[in-house]
Amino acid sequence: MAKIVEPELLKADKDLEFDKGSNITLNNLKDQEETRLYNLGLIWGFLKYYHPAVAAGEYNWDYELFRILPELADLKGEEWDARLQSWINNLGELKEGKEPEYNDEVKIYPDLDWIENSGFSSDLVVALQKVKTAKRTGEHYYIELAKGVQNPVFLNENRYKDMPSPDAGFRLLALYKYWNMIQYFFPYKHLIEGDWKAVLAESVPKFIEADNELAYKLNMLELIGKIHDTHANIWGADSTLTAFKGERYTPISIRFIEDKAVVTGFYNEELAKETGLKIGDIITAVDGKPVDDLVKEKLKYYPASNYVTKLRGISRDLLRSNTETIAVEYTSGQNAKSATLKTYLPEKLDLRLTDAKPDTCFSYLEPDIAYIYPGNIDAKHISDFMEEIQDTKGLVIDLRCYPSNFIVFTLGRHLMPEKTEFVKFTHGSIEQPGLFSIQKHISVGIKNKDYYKGKIVILIDETTQSQAEYTTMAYRVAPNATVIGSQTAGADGNVSPLYLPGSVYSLISGIGVYYPDGTETQRIGIVPDIEVKPTIQGIRDHRDEVLESAINLIQENN
């Protein structure tokens, strides 16, 4: 039997010194100390992604932070700069690289002006500049770009699973890690409101003072929310945040319609009957607090690309509690009412989205109007169905869902007379972190004289996200295609997972997605050709007004 040879561990893999804690204490910081920690965060992250020795796995870069921090604690001014300069110089020899060449396809340039503008000593600036211009390869211990798609893959990031409440050093590390991942590898950094560096500065004292697990994770949620990306959140089962939001639920499902918290469904029909609330009732207060005030309080803890998608998240949690009952005030018709609602643990309820969904992916709304629901689509039947509906007046594609199969090109080939461009991407760079360049356009469809010639109507709303938005972009280039509905979630592009101390699991949109003319989709979402939103009266009447508008459009002039 051949002997199995284990790969030799890199130095970064062997460094386990701070596995149990950072031994860093940071208390009652003065403004000058906060500024130095802000500057250290800039430098630490820059070296992580730009220095060839770090890229080669020569250092556990998390733990190098914990080594340099105590040495910097009592240094000021030129001494502080000199110690950082020697730290950089001792990382290893640098080979001079080529001056980067930029072309017209650049979407975002690396943000490195802070090196000259931060007031560092000339010697420290020179040391940082040498790293900036050093020769780098496409290989890196901490980062790579996924084959084909080219979204960032964050490598060798310790999850610190056994550290639910990180100490001060690890909290600062978490801030530095996340901030620099966004600084160098988030394709929509240019859409962040304000200066991303200012977010680092204001976050330093917050993370240092967050001395318990809940405070740490709430600060992390706020930080994640600053990038305005619906893909970005703290995902997975997190008992601390579950307890914060409430472990128990009422059987009532809420959706914001006309900026009101409207009852649109039930998580359990029998239990809902006991509440006395009906579809279309409007919740105005919960436990004595007006809903408008609750929304303002909660917004910072619900990361999303735009306001309507933040409301989508808040609506799911508005009636959660850790108590067995909650008091609500509501209006039913013209009448103001109140009720005490029982709450239940999740196993008593069906907490999936409760809006009625079709039980089939292919059907007819009328004899001459076909309907496709990609939320439960069986892609293998697309060709047969499209052949069957070839002579119908119209086709409704309902993308108020997340497609169960990737059908962009499978269905698209039936909708286009020829290959048609519908999207282009940007992706980052390992050799020049922070650089994002536009790549080739992607097309949908094939040359097909038998393409579908009826009217096509695509339905969207705030539940249309990511792959659903991408699918909408593809189908709207078909002849006679119209998009009807309202603003979508505004988060497109393959996602990149990332892990932070305290077993925090998050995602970011990893590539930039644009229309062929360069129009943004992130945050904005898909802009409908015809805006139609549900109304409170429509909800009360159990009508789908968006779908009705699609049918009316198809029937016009036919």
C-alpha positions in Angstrom: 0.0 0.0 0.0 1.4 3.4 -1.0 2.2 5.7 1.9 -0.1 8.7 2.2 2.0 11.8 2.4 0.3 14.6 4.3 0.8 18.1 2.8 3.3 20.1 4.8 1.7 22.8 7.0 2.4 26.4 6.3 3.7 28.6 9.1 0.2 30.2 9.3 -1.4 26.8 10.0 1.1 26.0 12.8 0.5 29.2 14.8 -2.0 28.3 17.5 -0.9 30.7 20.2 -4.1 32.7 20.7 -6.6 29.9 20.1 -8.1 30.3 23.6 -8.1 34.1 23.6 -6.2 37.3 22.6 -5.2 38.4 26.1 -5.9 42.0 24.8 -7.7 44.5 27.1 -9.0 47.7 25.7 -10.9 50.0 28.0 -11.9 53.7 28.2 -10.1 54.7 25.0 -9.3 58.3 24.4 -9.9 59.9 21.0 -6.3 59.6 20.1 -6.2 55.9 20.9 -9.3 55.3 18.8 -7.7 57.1 15.9 -4.6 54.9 16.2 -6.7 51.7 16.2 -8.6 53.0 13.2 -5.2 53.5 11.4 -4.1 50.1 12.5 -7.2 48.6 11.0 -6.4 50.2 7.6 -2.8 49.0 7.7 -3.5 45.5 9.0 -6.1 44.8 6.3 -3.9 46.4 3.6 -1.0 44.1 4.5 -3.2 41.1 4.7 -4.2 41.4 1.1 -1.2 43.2 -0.4 1.9 41.8 1.2 3.4 38.8 -0.6 4.6 37.1 2.6 1.1 37.1 4.1 -0.2 35.8 0.7 2.3 33.0 0.9 1.0 31.8 4.3 4.0 32.8 6.2 1.9 34.4 9.0 -1.2 33.7 10.9 -2.4 37.3 10.3 -5.1 37.2 13.0 -2.5 36.4 15.6 0.0 38.9 14.3 -2.5 41.6 15.2 -2.5 40.3 18.8 1.3 40.4 18.9 1.6 44.0 17.6 -1.2 45.5 19.6 0.5 45.4 23.0 3.7 46.7 21.6 1.8 49.7 20.2 -0.2 50.4 23.4 2.2 52.9 25.0 3.7 54.4 21.8 2.8 57.7 20.4 3.5 59.8 17.4 6.7 59.0 15.6 7.4 56.0 17.9 4.1 54.4 16.8 4.9 55.0 13.2 8.4 53.7 13.6 7.2 50.5 15.2 4.8 49.8 12.4 7.5 50.6 9.8 9.8 48.0 11.4 6.9 45.5 11.6 6.3 45.9 7.8 10.0 45.7 7.0 10.5 42.6 9.0 7.7 40.7 7.1 10.1 39.9 4.3 11.9 41.1 1.3 9.8 42.6 -1.5 10.3 42.4 -5.2 9.3 45.4 -7.3 6.2 44.8 -9.4 5.0 46.4 -12.5 3.0 49.7 -12.3 -0.6 48.6 -12.6 -2.2 49.4 -16.0 -5.9 50.4 -16.0 -8.2 50.4 -19.0 -11.7 51.6 -19.8 -13.2 48.4 -18.3 -12.4 49.4 -14.7 -15.5 49.9 -12.6 -13.8 50.5 -9.2 -10.2 51.5 -8.5 -8.3 50.4 -5.3 -8.9 52.9 -2.5 -5.4 53.5 -1.2 -5.1 57.3 -1.1 -5.2 57.0 2.7 -1.6 55.9 2.7 -0.5 59.4 1.8 -3.4 61.2 3.5 -3.4 59.8 7.0 -0.6 61.9 8.4 1.9 59.0 8.8 5.6 59.6 8.9 7.4 59.7 5.6 9.2 56.5 6.5 6.0 54.6 7.2 4.4 56.0 4.0 7.5 54.7 2.0 7.2 51.3 3.7 3.5 51.0 2.7 4.1 52.3 -0.8 6.7 49.5 -1.3 4.1 46.9 -0.4 1.6 48.6 -2.7 4.0 48.3 -5.7 5.4 44.9 -4.7 5.3 42.0 -7.2 2.2 39.7 -6.5 0.8 36.6 -8.1 -2.7 35.3 -8.3 -2.1 32.9 -5.4 -3.1 33.9 -1.9 -3.4 32.1 1.4 -6.5 34.1 2.4 -8.3 34.7 -0.8 -9.0 33.3 -4.3 -11.5 33.9 -7.0 -13.9 31.1 -7.8 -13.3 29.4 -11.2 -15.6 30.7 -13.9 -17.8 33.0 -11.9 -14.8 34.8 -10.2 -16.6 35.8 -6.9 -14.2 36.0 -3.9 -13.6 32.8 -1.8 -12.3 33.7 1.6 -9.8 31.0 2.6 -8.3 29.8 5.9 -10.5 32.1 8.0 -10.8 30.5 11.5 -14.4 30.4 12.5 -13.6 30.4 16.3 -16.7 28.3 16.9 -15.9 27.9 20.6 -15.8 31.6 21.2 -19.5 32.8 21.3 -18.5 36.0 23.2 -15.2 37.2 21.7 -12.9 39.2 24.0 -11.8 42.7 23.1 -9.0 41.6 20.9 -11.2 39.2 18.9 -14.0 41.8 18.6 -11.5 44.3 17.1 -10.2 41.5 14.8 -13.8 40.8 13.7 -14.2 44.5 12.8 -10.9 44.6 10.9 -11.7 41.4 9.1 -15.1 42.3 7.9 -14.3 45.9 7.0 -11.3 44.9 4.9 -13.2 42.1 3.1 -15.6 44.8 2.0 -12.8 47.3 1.3 -11.0 45.0 -1.1 -13.5 42.4 -2.4 -17.1 43.8 -2.3 -18.1 44.6 -5.9 -20.6 47.2 -4.8 -18.4 49.2 -2.5 -19.1 52.3 -4.5 -22.8 52.2 -3.6 -22.1 52.3 0.1 -23.5 55.6 1.5 -20.8 57.9 2.7 -17.1 57.1 3.2 -16.5 53.4 4.1 -13.4 54.5 6.1 -15.6 56.6 8.3 -17.6 53.5 9.1 -14.4 51.9 10.4 -13.6 54.9 12.5 -17.0 55.0 14.2 -17.1 51.3 14.7 -13.9 50.9 16.6 -15.2 52.2 20.0 -18.5 50.3 19.5 -16.9 47.0 19.0 -14.5 47.5 21.9 -17.4 48.4 24.3 -19.6 45.5 23.1 -18.6 43.3 26.0 -21.2 40.6 25.8 -22.4 38.3 23.0 -25.6 40.1 22.2 -24.0 43.6 22.1 -21.3 42.2 19.8 -23.7 40.6 17.4 -26.0 43.6 17.3 -23.0 45.7 16.4 -22.1 43.2 13.7 -25.6 43.4 12.3 -25.3 47.2 12.2 -22.0 47.0 10.4 -23.3 44.5 7.9 -26.3 46.8 7.3 -23.9 49.6 6.2 -23.1 47.8 2.9 -26.7 47.7 1.8 -26.8 44.2 0.5 -29.8 41.9 1.0 -27.5 38.9 0.7 -25.5 40.2 3.7 -26.8 39.3 7.2 -26.0 37.0 10.1 -27.3 33.7 8.8 -27.9 30.4 10.3 -29.4 29.4 13.7 -28.1 31.9 16.2 -29.6 31.4 19.6 -28.6 34.8 20.9 -30.3 36.7 18.1 -33.3 34.4 18.2 -33.8 35.3 21.9 -33.3 39.0 21.0 -36.0 38.9 18.3 -38.3 36.5 20.3 -38.4 32.7 20.4 -42.2 32.6 20.1 -44.6 33.6 17.3 -48.2 34.5 16.9 -50.0 32.6 14.1 -50.4 35.9 12.2 -48.4 36.7 9.0 -47.7 40.3 8.3 -46.7 42.2 5.1 -46.2 45.9 4.7 -48.8 47.2 2.2 -49.2 51.0 1.6 -46.6 51.3 4.5 -49.0 49.6 6.9 -48.5 46.3 8.7 -51.3 44.3 7.1 -52.4 40.7 7.9 -51.9 38.7 4.8 -51.9 35.1 6.0 -51.7 32.7 8.9 -49.1 30.3 10.1 -51.8 28.1 11.5 -55.4 28.5 10.4 -57.0 27.0 13.5 -54.9 29.0 16.0 -55.4 32.1 13.9 -59.2 31.8 14.3 -58.8 32.3 18.1 -57.2 35.8 17.5 -60.2 37.3 15.8 -58.0 39.0 13.2 -58.8 38.7 9.5 -56.9 39.1 6.3 -56.6 42.8 5.6 -56.6 44.0 9.2 -53.9 46.6 10.0 -51.7 46.2 13.0 -51.1 49.7 14.5 -49.3 48.9 17.8 -47.6 46.0 19.5 -47.4 45.9 23.3 -48.4 49.6 23.4 -45.7 50.8 21.0 -46.8 52.2 17.6 -45.7 50.1 14.6 -44.1 53.1 13.0 -41.8 53.5 16.1 -41.0 49.8 16.1 -40.0 50.0 12.5 -37.6 52.9 13.2 -36.0 51.0 16.1 -35.5 47.8 14.1 -34.3 49.1 10.8 -30.6 49.1 11.8 -30.8 45.4 12.7 -32.3 44.3 9.3 -29.5 44.5 6.7 -30.9 44.8 3.1 -30.3 46.6 -0.1 -33.3 48.9 0.1 -36.1 50.0 2.4 -38.9 47.7 1.0 -36.7 44.7 1.6 -35.9 45.8 5.2 -39.6 46.0 5.7 -39.8 42.5 4.3 -37.6 41.3 7.1 -39.2 43.3 9.9 -42.6 42.0 8.9 -41.6 38.5 9.7 -40.5 39.4 13.2 -43.0 42.1 14.2 -45.2 39.7 16.2 -42.4 37.7 17.8 -42.0 37.6 21.6 -40.4 35.7 24.5 -43.7 35.9 26.4 -46.7 33.7 26.0 -49.0 36.6 24.9 -48.6 40.0 23.2 -51.1 42.8 23.0 -51.9 44.3 19.7 -54.0 47.3 18.5 -55.4 47.1 15.0 -58.0 48.4 12.7 -60.5 46.2 11.0 -62.4 48.1 8.3 -63.2 51.4 10.0 -63.1 50.0 13.5 -60.2 50.3 16.0 -59.8 47.2 18.0 -57.4 45.5 20.4 -56.5 41.9 21.2 -54.2 39.7 23.3 -52.6 37.1 21.0 -51.2 33.9 22.2 -47.6 33.1 21.0 -46.3 29.6 20.1 -43.0 27.9 19.7 -42.0 27.4 16.0 -42.9 23.7 16.0 -46.6 24.6 16.4 -46.6 26.7 13.3 -45.8 26.6 9.6 -43.4 29.5 9.4 -42.8 29.3 5.7 -44.0 32.3 3.6 -47.7 32.0 3.8 -48.9 33.8 0.7 -50.8 31.4 -1.5 -48.5 29.7 -4.0 -49.5 27.7 -7.0 -49.3 23.9 -6.6 -48.0 23.5 -10.1 -45.3 25.3 -12.1 -47.2 25.2 -15.4 -50.9 26.1 -15.8 -53.4 28.3 -17.6 -54.9 31.5 -16.2 -57.4 31.5 -19.1 -57.6 29.2 -22.2 -55.3 31.6 -24.1 -53.0 32.8 -21.3 -50.3 30.5 -19.9 -48.6 30.7 -16.6 -45.2 29.6 -15.3 -44.3 29.7 -11.6 -40.5 29.1 -11.2 -40.7 28.7 -7.4 -41.4 25.0 -7.8 -40.5 24.5 -11.5 -39.6 21.1 -13.0 -37.2 22.3 -15.7 -37.4 19.0 -17.7 -40.9 19.8 -18.8 -40.2 23.4 -20.1 -39.8 22.4 -23.7 -43.1 20.3 -23.8 -45.0 23.1 -22.1 -43.7 25.8 -24.4 -44.6 23.7 -27.5 -48.1 23.3 -26.0 -48.7 27.0 -25.5 -47.1 28.1 -28.8 -50.3 29.7 -30.1 -51.6 31.3 -26.9 -52.0 35.1 -26.6 -49.7 35.5 -23.7 -47.4 34.0 -21.0 -47.1 35.2 -17.4 -43.8 34.3 -15.7 -44.3 34.8 -12.0 -41.0 35.6 -10.4 -42.3 36.7 -7.0 -40.4 33.7 -5.7 -36.9 32.1 -5.8 -36.6 29.7 -8.7 -36.2 26.1 -7.6 -34.1 25.4 -10.7 -31.7 27.6 -12.7 -33.8 28.1 -15.8 -32.5 31.3 -17.4 -31.1 29.6 -20.5 -33.4 26.6 -20.6 -36.6 28.7 -20.8 -34.8 31.6 -22.5 -34.1 29.7 -25.7 -37.9 29.5 -26.3 -38.4 33.2 -25.8 -35.9 34.8 -28.1 -35.6 34.8 -31.9 -31.8 35.1 -31.5 -29.0 35.3 -29.1 -29.5 38.5 -27.1 -27.2 40.3 -24.6 -28.8 41.0 -21.2 -26.1 41.3 -18.5 -22.5 42.0 -17.8 -20.4 41.4 -14.7 -17.5 42.9 -12.7 -15.1 40.9 -10.5 -12.2 41.7 -8.3 -8.5 41.1 -8.4 -6.0 39.1 -6.3 -3.0 41.0 -7.7 -4.6 44.4 -7.2 -7.2 44.0 -4.3 -9.9 46.6 -4.5 -9.9 46.7 -8.3 -13.1 45.7 -10.1 -13.2 45.3 -13.8 -16.0 44.8 -16.3 -16.1 41.4 -18.0 -17.8 40.3 -21.2 -21.5 40.5 -21.8 -23.7 37.4 -21.3 -26.4 36.5 -23.8 -29.6 34.5 -23.5 -31.5 32.7 -26.3 -30.5 31.0 -29.5 -31.4 31.6 -33.2 -35.0 30.2 -33.2 -37.6 31.1 -35.8 -40.2 29.2 -33.7 -39.7 31.4 -30.5 -42.8 32.2 -28.5 -44.5 35.2 -30.2 -47.3 35.9 -27.7 -47.0 38.7 -25.1 -44.8 37.9 -22.1 -45.4 39.5 -18.7 -42.9 39.0 -15.9 -44.2 39.6 -12.3 -41.9 41.0 -9.6 -41.9 42.4 -6.0 -39.7 42.6 -3.0 -39.5 38.8 -2.8 -37.8 38.7 -6.2 -34.1 38.4 -5.2 -30.8 37.3 -6.6 -31.3 34.5 -9.1 -34.9 35.7 -9.6 -33.7 39.2 -10.4 -31.1 37.8 -12.8 -33.8 35.7 -14.5 -36.0 38.8 -14.9 -33.1 40.6 -16.5 -32.8 37.8 -19.0 -36.5 37.4 -20.0 -37.2 41.1 -20.2 -35.1 41.3 -23.4 -37.5 39.0 -25.2 -39.8 40.6 -27.8 -43.1 41.7 -26.4 -41.9 41.3 -22.8 -43.2 43.6 -20.1 -42.2 43.6 -16.4 -45.0 44.4 -14.0 -44.9 44.8 -10.2 -42.7 46.7 -7.7 -39.2 47.2 -6.5 -37.2 44.0 -6.0 -34.7 43.0 -3.3 -31.7 44.6 -5.2 -29.1 41.9 -4.5 -27.8 40.1 -7.5 -24.6 38.2 -8.2 -23.2 34.9 -6.8 -22.8 35.0 -3.1 -19.5 34.6 -1.2 -19.6 33.1 2.4 -17.5 34.6 5.1 -16.9 33.7 8.8 -16.1 35.9 11.7 -15.1 35.3 15.4 -18.1 34.2 17.5 -19.1 31.7 14.8 -20.8 34.6 12.8 -21.7 33.4 9.3 -22.5 35.9 6.7 -22.6 36.4 2.9 -21.9 39.1 0.4 -22.9 39.6 -3.2 -19.6 38.5 -4.8 -19.8 39.8 -8.4 -21.2 43.0 -9.8 -24.3 42.6 -12.0 -25.2 45.3 -14.6 -27.4 45.7 -17.6 -25.4 45.8 -20.9 -25.5 49.7 -20.8 -23.9 49.7 -17.3 -27.1 50.5 -15.4 -26.9 49.4 -11.8 -29.1 46.6 -10.3 -27.7 46.5 -6.8 -29.8 48.3 -4.2 -32.1 49.6 -7.0 -33.3 46.1 -8.0 -35.3 45.5 -11.1 -37.3 48.6 -12.1 -40.7 47.4 -13.5 -42.0 48.7 -16.9 -45.4 49.1 -15.2 -45.5 49.7 -11.4 -48.3 47.8 -9.7 -48.4 47.3 -6.0 -50.9 45.4 -3.9 -53.4 47.6 -2.0 -55.0 47.0 1.4 -58.4 46.8 -0.2 -57.1 44.2 -2.7 -55.7 42.1 0.2 -59.1 42.3 1.9 -60.8 41.2 -1.3 -58.3 38.3 -1.7 -57.2 39.7 -5.1 -53.8 39.4 -6.7 -53.8 42.9 -8.3 -50.4 42.4 -9.9 -51.5 39.2 -11.7 -54.8 40.9 -12.7 -52.7 43.7 -14.4 -50.7 41.1 -16.3 -53.9 39.5 -17.6 -55.4 42.8 -18.6 -52.2 43.8 -20.5 -52.2 40.5 -22.4 -55.9 40.9 -23.3 -55.4 44.5 -24.6 -55.6 44.8 -28.4 -56.2 41.0 -28.8 
